[in-house]
Amino acid sequence: MKKLTLVDTAFLLGESRETPMHVGGVNLFTLPEGADEQEFLHGLAAELRSDEELQPPFGERIKTGALGLLGPVYWEKEKSLDLDYHIRHSALPKPGRYRELFALASRLHGTLLDRNRPLWEMHLIEGLQNRQFAMYSKYHHAAVDGARSMHMTHSMYSPDPNAGSQGSPLSLASQNRYRKALEKQGLESYSDHELRNVADAVKEIFDSSAHVYGSLKRFARGWMGKGGALALPWLDVPRSSINTHVDGARRFVAQSWPFERLRNVGRALDGTFNDAVLAMCSGGLRTYMLNHSELPDKSLKAMVPVSLRREGDIDSSNAVGAISADLATTISDPLKRFATIKASMVAGKELFKGMKPKEAALMLQLLQTPSLLLMPLGLMSRFPPFSTIISNVPGPRQTMYWNGARLDGIYPASIVTEGVALNITLVSYDQNVDFGITACRRSMPQVQRLIEYMEQSLVELEEAVGLSKPSKVSAKKQAAPKTKAGAKSKAARKTKAKAKPKPKAKAKTVGKKKIARKAKRVTKKSARLS
């Protein structure tokens, strides 16, 4: 049996009916030419349900002792695995649109996984237009993080459209084939030897180098207001509709953008692709908050996950930390907003500069320790460490196929927690960036509009750096402030001079009497009908 790490167990401790702790998403496919939809999907389901030995965590369930989750927690082999329960086949009413697909994914994502079984589900979904089908999947975060899910994606699919089945992609044999392929590429296989408990963490503090001491010093300066652009959890985090109590219902929406659009914006402003993503999301959130008349006086902050996984590590369940980013939502100018976000990210990365992998893991876990305590107690909405989560997961940079079916998009669905009612996760796949936005249905009922606002934000950035011409709407917005407040233009004076005189009071009175008499007749007629 394999023991769960402290971080893995925290996802189990923090789970409730209102806060399911699983990740997953919707993969969209196009059927191979000439393939019958129902026959093809039944074949995929049969392949997934084969009796081969499954790779972790598909054939394992949670095992606890007398202390439950407060004591040691292990993965143990499931002796009576029911694959028909875990692999399901659904259909949308034809012709199924993306709206219906994402509505189904929203409902599926809001239900808890059964802890008496292995913590995963897969749903094959037929009925979409244009010969497309989808697969919604979910895995408990105690077993799988974003990077691990991408390793699974690589092992399940192939860049060869003519590649046939080699058995269940969930099998241990499939994982071993993928591991050998990585080793051929020069990536050594790695077993998870990260920090296991608090005692190991404390020991690592005393064994670590001056890098950790320097980072802790910068961290302390940040809390004293001397950190410059450094954003820290719980520091100056505003309250908003995102940072509220949540219920179990979810809303999932998705959209793709060309990878080059975002990368070009980042390059034009001497920043990174991730800086451009954060700026695009920031502008979208700013518009969303303005339209709901609730933009906070302080800037929204985002938790940006950072993978600590070494190359070739396909076994770790969770090897991830996080830094905080200032989204600069109080700044209207897109270029100044980008510069503030970029400076914040540089300062966050500087906190871990020069550290060894274990030192960085220790520092990130120390920063997350308060969350591990507040989440099970339900206090995250009172003391939010950040406003939202924006996570970038690198995916395959080439077109992939599943038994000849083309993979058209990978739309991730992630976790919404108490006090953080919005999660934005993106996967870079092929030539696109696929965004999946997960929100509490009650806290953010119009989250689908965020997609439109993010596009507006990206266009605004492209226009600001000269990558596209300003639209007519943008030109009008830019021209409007030129007239000084209180000043009367020549056109305005002419309009006032030509304005018609107001009707006389007597005319108004006559009009009112006529209306009153007509209303009296209507009232009498209504009385007769009743």
C-alpha positions as CSV (number, residue, x, y, z in Angstrom):
1,M,0.0,0.0,0.0
2,K,1.2,3.5,-0.8
3,K,0.9,6.2,1.8
4,L,-0.8,9.5,0.8
5,T,1.3,12.7,1.3
6,L,0.2,15.5,3.5
7,V,-1.0,17.5,0.5
8,D,-2.9,14.5,-0.9
9,T,-4.7,14.0,2.4
10,A,-5.6,17.7,2.7
11,F,-7.8,17.4,-0.4
12,L,-9.7,14.6,1.3
13,L,-10.0,16.6,4.6
14,G,-11.2,19.7,2.8
15,E,-13.9,17.9,0.8
16,S,-17.6,18.3,1.6
17,R,-20.9,18.2,-0.3
18,E,-20.4,21.9,-1.1
19,T,-16.8,21.5,-2.1
20,P,-16.1,18.4,-4.2
21,M,-12.3,18.0,-4.6
22,H,-12.0,16.4,-8.0
23,V,-10.4,17.6,-11.2
24,G,-11.1,16.6,-14.8
25,G,-12.7,18.1,-17.9
26,V,-14.2,17.6,-21.3
27,N,-12.3,16.2,-24.2
28,L,-13.9,16.8,-27.6
29,F,-13.4,14.5,-30.5
30,T,-14.4,14.1,-34.2
31,L,-15.3,10.6,-35.3
32,P,-13.0,8.9,-37.9
33,E,-14.3,9.1,-41.5
34,G,-17.0,6.5,-42.1
35,A,-17.3,5.3,-38.5
36,D,-20.7,4.7,-37.0
37,E,-21.0,6.8,-33.8
38,Q,-22.7,4.3,-31.5
39,E,-20.6,1.3,-32.7
40,F,-17.4,3.3,-32.3
41,L,-18.3,4.6,-28.8
42,H,-19.4,1.1,-27.7
43,G,-15.9,-0.1,-28.9
44,L,-14.1,2.5,-26.8
45,A,-16.2,1.7,-23.8
46,A,-15.4,-2.0,-24.2
47,E,-11.7,-1.2,-24.5
48,L,-11.8,0.8,-21.3
49,R,-13.6,-1.9,-19.4
50,S,-11.1,-4.6,-20.3
51,D,-9.9,-6.9,-17.5
52,E,-6.3,-5.8,-17.6
53,E,-4.5,-4.7,-14.4
54,L,-5.1,-1.0,-14.0
55,Q,-2.5,1.6,-13.2
56,P,-2.8,3.7,-10.0
57,P,-5.2,5.2,-9.0
58,F,-7.8,3.5,-11.2
59,G,-7.6,0.2,-9.4
60,E,-7.2,1.6,-5.8
61,R,-9.3,3.1,-3.1
62,I,-8.8,5.0,0.1
63,K,-7.8,3.0,3.2
64,T,-7.8,4.6,6.7
65,G,-7.1,3.4,10.2
66,A,-8.8,4.0,13.6
67,L,-8.2,7.8,13.4
68,G,-9.7,8.1,9.9
69,L,-8.2,10.9,7.8
70,L,-6.5,12.3,10.9
71,G,-4.2,9.3,10.9
72,P,-2.2,7.6,8.2
73,V,-4.1,7.2,4.9
74,Y,-3.1,4.7,2.2
75,W,-4.1,3.6,-1.3
76,E,-5.1,-0.1,-1.3
77,K,-6.1,-2.4,-4.2
78,E,-9.8,-2.6,-4.9
79,K,-10.7,-6.3,-4.8
80,S,-14.1,-6.1,-6.5
81,L,-13.7,-3.4,-9.2
82,D,-16.9,-2.6,-11.0
83,L,-15.8,-0.9,-14.3
84,D,-19.4,-0.5,-15.5
85,Y,-19.9,1.9,-12.6
86,H,-16.8,4.0,-13.4
87,I,-17.2,4.0,-17.3
88,R,-20.6,5.3,-18.4
89,H,-22.2,6.0,-21.7
90,S,-24.5,9.1,-22.1
91,A,-26.3,10.8,-25.0
92,L,-27.4,14.4,-25.6
93,P,-30.8,15.1,-27.4
94,K,-29.9,15.5,-31.0
95,P,-28.7,17.8,-32.4
96,G,-26.6,18.4,-29.3
97,R,-24.9,21.8,-29.0
98,Y,-22.0,22.8,-26.9
99,R,-24.4,24.5,-24.6
100,E,-26.1,21.2,-23.7
101,L,-22.7,19.4,-23.5
102,F,-21.4,21.9,-20.9
103,A,-24.6,21.9,-19.0
104,L,-24.3,18.1,-18.6
105,A,-20.6,18.5,-17.6
106,S,-21.7,21.1,-15.0
107,R,-24.1,18.6,-13.4
108,L,-21.6,15.8,-13.5
109,H,-18.8,18.0,-12.0
110,G,-21.0,19.0,-9.0
111,T,-21.5,15.5,-7.7
112,L,-19.1,13.8,-5.2
113,L,-17.0,10.7,-6.0
114,D,-17.9,7.6,-4.0
115,R,-15.1,7.1,-1.4
116,N,-16.0,3.4,-1.1
117,R,-14.7,2.9,-4.7
118,P,-11.7,4.1,-6.7
119,L,-12.0,7.9,-7.0
120,W,-12.6,8.4,-10.7
121,E,-15.3,8.3,-13.4
122,M,-15.4,8.5,-17.2
123,H,-18.5,9.4,-19.3
124,L,-18.6,8.9,-23.1
125,I,-21.1,11.4,-24.5
126,E,-22.7,11.0,-28.0
127,G,-25.3,13.1,-29.8
128,L,-23.2,16.2,-30.7
129,Q,-23.4,17.9,-34.1
130,N,-20.8,17.6,-36.9
131,R,-19.9,14.0,-36.1
132,Q,-18.3,14.9,-32.7
133,F,-18.4,13.1,-29.4
134,A,-17.0,14.0,-26.0
135,M,-15.6,12.3,-22.9
136,Y,-16.1,13.9,-19.5
137,S,-13.7,12.5,-16.8
138,K,-13.1,13.3,-13.2
139,Y,-10.4,12.2,-10.8
140,H,-10.0,13.1,-7.1
141,H,-7.3,15.7,-6.6
142,A,-5.8,13.4,-3.9
143,A,-4.9,11.0,-6.7
144,V,-4.3,13.3,-9.7
145,D,-3.0,16.8,-10.3
146,G,-2.9,18.8,-13.6
147,A,0.5,17.5,-14.7
148,R,-0.4,13.9,-13.9
149,S,-3.6,14.2,-16.0
150,M,-1.5,15.4,-19.0
151,H,0.8,12.4,-18.6
152,M,-2.4,10.3,-18.8
153,T,-3.5,12.2,-21.9
154,H,-0.2,11.5,-23.6
155,S,-0.4,7.8,-22.7
156,M,-4.0,7.4,-23.9
157,Y,-3.8,9.1,-27.2
158,S,-1.4,9.0,-30.2
159,P,-0.2,11.5,-32.8
160,D,-0.7,8.8,-35.4
161,P,-4.3,8.9,-36.8
162,N,-3.8,5.3,-38.0
163,A,-2.7,3.9,-34.6
164,G,-4.9,1.1,-33.4
165,S,-5.8,-0.1,-30.0
166,Q,-3.1,-1.6,-27.7
167,G,-5.4,-2.5,-24.9
168,S,-7.0,-0.3,-22.2
169,P,-5.3,3.1,-21.9
170,L,-6.0,2.8,-18.2
171,S,-4.0,-0.4,-17.8
172,L,-0.6,-0.8,-16.1
173,A,0.8,-2.1,-19.4
174,S,-0.2,1.2,-21.1
175,Q,1.6,3.2,-18.3
176,N,4.7,1.0,-18.7
177,R,4.8,1.5,-22.4
178,Y,4.6,5.3,-21.9
179,R,7.3,5.2,-19.2
180,K,9.6,3.3,-21.6
181,A,8.9,5.9,-24.3
182,L,9.9,8.7,-21.9
183,E,13.1,6.8,-21.0
184,K,14.0,6.6,-24.7
185,Q,13.6,10.3,-24.9
186,G,16.2,10.7,-22.2
187,L,13.8,11.4,-19.3
188,E,14.6,9.2,-16.3
189,S,11.7,7.7,-14.4
190,Y,11.2,9.3,-11.0
191,S,9.5,8.0,-7.9
192,D,7.8,10.4,-5.6
193,H,10.1,11.1,-2.6
194,E,8.6,14.6,-1.7
195,L,8.1,15.7,1.9
196,R,5.8,13.2,3.6
197,N,4.9,14.8,6.9
198,V,5.4,17.8,9.2
199,A,8.4,16.2,10.9
200,D,10.2,15.9,7.5
201,A,9.3,19.5,6.7
202,V,10.8,20.8,9.9
203,K,13.9,18.7,9.4
204,E,14.2,20.1,5.9
205,I,14.1,23.7,7.3
206,F,17.2,23.1,9.4
207,D,19.0,21.2,6.6
208,S,18.3,23.7,3.8
209,S,20.7,26.3,2.5
210,A,20.7,30.1,2.8
211,H,18.3,30.2,-0.1
212,V,15.4,29.4,2.1
213,Y,16.5,31.9,4.7
214,G,16.7,34.6,2.1
215,S,13.2,33.8,0.8
216,L,11.7,33.8,4.2
217,K,13.4,37.2,4.8
218,R,11.8,38.5,1.5
219,F,8.5,37.0,2.6
220,A,8.7,38.8,6.0
221,R,9.5,42.1,4.2
222,G,6.5,41.7,2.0
223,W,4.2,41.4,5.1
224,M,5.7,44.6,6.4
225,G,4.8,46.4,3.2
226,K,8.4,46.4,1.9
227,G,8.1,43.7,-0.7
228,G,7.6,46.0,-3.7
229,A,5.6,44.1,-6.4
230,L,5.5,40.9,-4.4
231,A,2.0,39.6,-3.8
232,L,1.4,37.3,-0.8
233,P,-1.5,35.1,0.2
234,W,-3.9,36.8,2.6
235,L,-2.2,40.2,2.1
236,D,-4.5,43.0,0.8
237,V,-6.9,40.5,-0.7
238,P,-10.3,42.3,-1.3
239,R,-13.7,40.8,-0.6
240,S,-15.9,40.2,-3.6
241,S,-18.7,38.0,-4.9
242,I,-16.0,35.4,-5.8
243,N,-14.9,35.1,-2.1
244,T,-18.1,33.8,-0.6
245,H,-19.8,30.7,0.7
246,V,-20.4,28.1,-2.1
247,D,-22.9,25.4,-2.6
248,G,-22.5,22.1,-4.5
249,A,-23.9,23.2,-7.9
250,R,-21.4,24.1,-10.5
251,R,-21.3,26.0,-13.8
252,F,-18.8,25.0,-16.4
253,V,-18.1,27.0,-19.6
254,A,-15.2,26.6,-22.1
255,Q,-13.6,28.4,-25.0
256,S,-10.5,28.1,-27.2
257,W,-8.1,30.9,-28.3
258,P,-5.2,30.6,-30.8
259,F,-1.9,30.1,-28.9
260,E,-0.1,32.6,-31.1
261,R,-2.4,35.4,-30.2
262,L,-1.5,35.2,-26.5
263,R,2.2,34.5,-27.1
264,N,2.5,37.5,-29.5
265,V,1.0,39.8,-26.8
266,G,3.4,38.5,-24.3
267,R,6.4,39.0,-26.6
268,A,5.3,42.5,-27.7
269,L,5.3,43.6,-24.0
270,D,8.6,41.8,-23.2
271,G,6.7,39.4,-21.0
272,T,5.8,35.7,-21.0
273,F,2.9,33.7,-22.4
274,N,1.7,33.3,-18.8
275,D,1.8,37.0,-18.3
276,A,-0.5,37.5,-21.3
277,V,-2.9,34.8,-20.0
278,L,-3.1,36.6,-16.6
279,A,-3.6,40.0,-18.2
280,M,-6.4,38.6,-20.5
281,C,-8.1,37.1,-17.4
282,S,-7.6,40.3,-15.4
283,G,-9.3,42.4,-18.0
284,G,-12.2,40.0,-18.3
285,L,-12.6,39.9,-14.5
286,R,-12.4,43.7,-14.3
287,T,-15.2,44.1,-16.9
288,Y,-17.3,41.4,-15.1
289,M,-17.0,43.2,-11.8
290,L,-17.7,46.7,-13.3
291,N,-20.8,45.4,-15.0
292,H,-22.0,44.0,-11.7
293,S,-21.1,47.2,-9.9
294,E,-18.8,45.5,-7.5
295,L,-15.2,46.2,-8.6
296,P,-13.2,46.3,-5.3
297,D,-11.0,49.2,-4.4
298,K,-8.1,46.8,-4.0
299,S,-6.8,44.7,-6.8
300,L,-7.9,41.0,-7.2
301,K,-5.2,38.5,-6.5
302,A,-4.8,35.1,-8.2
303,M,-3.2,31.9,-7.0
304,V,-1.0,30.6,-9.9
305,P,0.0,26.9,-9.4
306,V,3.6,26.0,-10.1
307,S,4.5,22.4,-10.9
308,L,7.3,20.8,-8.8
309,R,7.2,17.6,-10.8
310,R,10.5,16.5,-12.3
311,E,10.7,15.4,-15.9
312,G,9.8,11.7,-16.2
313,D,7.7,11.7,-13.0
314,I,4.4,10.1,-13.9
315,D,3.7,8.5,-10.5
316,S,3.3,11.5,-8.1
317,S,-0.3,12.3,-7.3
318,N,0.4,16.0,-6.3
319,A,3.6,17.7,-6.9
320,V,2.5,21.3,-7.1
321,G,3.0,24.6,-5.3
322,A,1.7,28.1,-5.9
323,I,2.7,31.8,-6.1
324,S,0.4,34.8,-5.8
325,A,-0.1,37.3,-8.6
326,D,-1.5,40.8,-8.5
327,L,-4.1,41.0,-11.3
328,A,-4.1,44.9,-11.2
329,T,-7.9,45.1,-11.7
330,T,-7.9,48.6,-10.3
331,I,-5.9,49.8,-13.3
332,S,-8.0,50.7,-16.4
333,D,-5.0,51.1,-18.8
334,P,-4.2,47.6,-20.3
335,L,-0.5,48.3,-20.7
336,K,-0.1,49.5,-17.2
337,R,-2.1,46.6,-16.0
338,F,0.1,44.2,-17.9
339,A,3.2,45.8,-16.4
340,T,1.9,45.4,-12.9
341,I,1.0,41.8,-13.4
342,K,4.4,41.1,-15.0
343,A,6.3,42.8,-12.1
344,S,4.2,40.7,-9.6
345,M,5.1,37.4,-11.3
346,V,8.8,38.3,-11.5
347,A,8.7,39.1,-7.7
348,G,6.9,35.8,-7.0
349,K,9.5,33.8,-9.0
350,E,12.3,35.7,-7.3
351,L,11.1,34.3,-4.0
352,F,12.3,30.9,-5.1
353,K,15.3,32.0,-7.1
354,G,18.3,29.7,-6.6
355,M,16.5,27.1,-4.5
356,K,16.9,23.4,-4.9
357,P,13.7,21.5,-5.8
358,K,13.2,20.3,-2.3
359,E,13.8,23.8,-0.9
360,A,11.2,25.2,-3.3
361,A,8.7,22.4,-2.3
362,L,9.2,23.2,1.3
363,M,8.7,27.0,0.8
364,L,5.6,26.5,-1.2
365,Q,4.1,24.0,1.3
366,L,4.8,26.5,4.2
367,L,2.9,29.2,2.3
368,Q,0.0,26.8,1.8
369,T,-0.1,25.6,5.4
370,P,-2.8,28.1,6.6
371,S,-5.1,26.9,3.8
372,L,-4.8,23.3,5.0
373,L,-6.1,24.5,8.4
374,L,-8.8,27.0,7.2
375,M,-10.3,24.8,4.5
376,P,-11.5,21.9,6.7
377,L,-12.9,24.5,9.2
378,G,-14.9,26.3,6.6
379,L,-13.2,29.6,7.2
380,M,-11.7,30.3,3.8
381,S,-14.6,32.7,2.9
382,R,-13.8,34.8,6.0
383,F,-10.0,34.8,5.3
384,P,-9.5,34.3,1.6
385,P,-5.9,33.8,0.7
386,F,-6.5,35.0,-2.9
387,S,-9.4,36.0,-5.1
388,T,-9.3,33.3,-7.7
389,I,-7.2,30.5,-9.3
390,I,-5.6,30.8,-12.7
391,S,-3.8,27.6,-13.7
392,N,-1.8,26.9,-16.9
393,V,-1.2,23.2,-17.7
394,P,1.0,22.5,-20.7
395,G,-0.5,19.9,-23.0
396,P,0.4,18.1,-26.2
397,R,1.6,20.6,-28.9
398,Q,0.5,18.4,-31.8
399,T,-2.8,16.9,-32.9
400,M,-3.7,13.7,-31.1
401,Y,-6.0,10.8,-31.9
402,W,-7.9,8.1,-30.0
403,N,-8.2,5.0,-32.2
404,G,-8.4,7.4,-35.2
405,A,-10.8,9.9,-33.6
406,R,-9.3,13.4,-33.8
407,L,-8.9,15.1,-30.4
408,D,-10.3,18.6,-31.1
409,G,-10.0,20.2,-27.6
410,I,-9.0,19.6,-24.0
411,Y,-11.2,21.7,-21.7
412,P,-10.2,21.3,-18.0
413,A,-12.7,21.5,-15.1
414,S,-11.2,22.1,-11.7
415,I,-12.0,22.8,-8.1
416,V,-14.2,25.5,-6.5
417,T,-13.6,25.9,-2.8
418,E,-15.2,27.7,0.1
419,G,-14.2,31.3,-0.3
420,V,-12.9,30.9,-3.9
421,A,-16.0,30.5,-6.1
422,L,-14.1,30.8,-9.5
423,N,-11.4,28.6,-11.1
424,I,-9.9,29.3,-14.5
425,T,-7.7,26.5,-15.9
426,L,-6.2,26.3,-19.3
427,V,-4.4,23.7,-21.4
428,S,-2.2,24.5,-24.3
429,Y,-3.1,21.9,-27.0
430,D,-1.9,21.8,-30.6
431,Q,-2.3,25.4,-32.0
432,N,-4.8,26.5,-29.4
433,V,-5.2,27.3,-25.7
434,D,-8.3,25.6,-24.3
435,F,-9.9,27.4,-21.3
436,G,-12.2,25.7,-18.8
437,I,-13.9,28.0,-16.3
438,T,-15.6,26.4,-13.3
439,A,-17.7,28.4,-10.9
440,C,-20.2,28.1,-8.1
441,R,-23.6,28.3,-9.8
442,R,-25.1,30.5,-7.1
443,S,-22.2,32.9,-6.5
444,M,-21.5,33.6,-10.2
445,P,-24.7,32.9,-12.1
446,Q,-23.6,34.7,-15.3
447,V,-20.0,33.3,-15.5
448,Q,-20.5,32.5,-19.2
449,R,-20.2,36.2,-19.9
450,L,-16.6,36.1,-18.7
451,I,-15.7,34.4,-21.9
452,E,-16.9,37.4,-23.9
453,Y,-15.1,39.8,-21.5
454,M,-11.9,37.9,-21.8
455,E,-12.0,38.2,-25.6
456,Q,-12.6,41.9,-25.3
457,S,-9.6,42.1,-23.0
458,L,-7.4,40.3,-25.4
459,V,-8.5,42.5,-28.3
460,E,-7.8,45.6,-26.1
461,L,-4.2,44.3,-25.5
462,E,-3.6,43.6,-29.2
463,E,-4.8,47.1,-30.1
464,A,-2.6,48.7,-27.4
465,V,0.6,47.0,-28.8
466,G,-0.3,47.5,-32.4
467,L,-1.1,43.8,-33.3
468,S,-4.5,44.8,-34.6
469,K,-6.3,48.0,-35.6
470,P,-8.6,49.7,-33.1
471,S,-12.2,48.8,-33.6
472,K,-14.9,51.5,-34.0
473,V,-16.1,50.8,-30.5
474,S,-12.6,51.3,-29.1
475,A,-12.2,54.5,-31.1
476,K,-15.4,55.9,-29.7
477,K,-14.3,55.1,-26.2
478,Q,-10.9,56.8,-26.8
479,A,-12.6,59.9,-28.3
480,A,-15.1,60.4,-25.5
481,P,-12.8,61.7,-22.7
482,K,-11.5,64.5,-24.9
483,T,-14.4,66.8,-24.0
484,K,-13.8,68.4,-20.7
485,A,-16.4,67.8,-18.0
486,G,-18.9,70.7,-17.8
487,A,-17.8,72.3,-21.2
488,K,-20.5,72.9,-23.8
489,S,-19.5,72.1,-27.4
490,K,-20.8,74.1,-30.4
491,A,-23.0,71.2,-31.5
492,A,-24.5,71.0,-28.1
493,R,-25.4,74.7,-28.1
494,K,-27.0,74.4,-31.6
495,T,-29.0,71.4,-30.4
496,K,-30.3,73.3,-27.4
497,A,-31.3,76.3,-29.6
498,K,-33.3,74.1,-32.0
499,A,-35.1,72.2,-29.2
500,K,-38.9,72.5,-29.3
501,P,-40.6,74.5,-26.5
502,K,-42.2,72.7,-23.7
503,P,-46.0,72.2,-24.0
504,K,-48.1,74.6,-22.0
505,A,-49.5,73.6,-18.7
506,K,-53.1,73.9,-20.0
507,A,-52.4,71.4,-22.8
508,K,-51.1,69.0,-20.2
509,T,-54.2,69.4,-18.1
510,V,-56.5,68.7,-21.1
511,G,-54.5,65.6,-22.0
512,K,-54.8,64.3,-18.5
513,K,-58.6,64.8,-18.4
514,K,-59.0,62.9,-21.7
515,I,-56.8,60.0,-20.4
516,A,-58.9,60.0,-17.1
517,R,-62.2,59.7,-19.0
518,K,-60.9,56.9,-21.2
519,A,-59.5,55.0,-18.2
520,K,-63.0,55.3,-16.5
521,R,-64.7,53.8,-19.6
522,V,-62.2,50.9,-19.7
523,T,-62.7,50.3,-16.0
524,K,-66.5,50.0,-16.4
525,K,-66.0,47.6,-19.4
526,S,-63.7,45.4,-17.3
527,A,-66.2,45.3,-14.5
528,R,-68.9,43.9,-16.9
529,L,-66.5,41.2,-18.3
530,S,-65.7,40.0,-14.8
